[in-house]
Amino acid sequence: MNEERKKTMQVGTKIGAALGVLGFLVFGTVPAFYFGSYGTVVLLSHLAGGPVEPTTIVRMLTVVGIMLGIFCVGAVSIVLGSVFGTALGYVVDFVGSLGRARPEEAEAKAKNS
């Protein structure tokens, strides 16, 4: 893979990651709060064997669960954005190379002339 193709892939990956962050900030923040808090409360109720009281420990664990949920949803958004950006970089590189002659063919034509 030559330097131009590597650069195209890197740019695609960076653009995809940036779009993943933007998508997370716009669409993923509220579900991340819900995912983290609900998951923590369900886990704590299963561990306690019933409904939990809103004590200080439960509230602290819920905040930790919310932070973990935000981190997980954000990481997934960034990784998926990077994957889609890289795939888009490959597509752009392929479409751009359709009209160009390959270097081997150009050298062969130059030698034959």
WOFEN-V677429 format. One record per helix or strand. SS is the DSSP state (2 for helix, 1 for strand). FROM is the first residue (numbers start at 1). TO is the last residue. If there is no record, write none. Layout:
SS:FROM:TO
SS:FROM:TO
This chain:
2:3:48
2:56:97
2:103:112
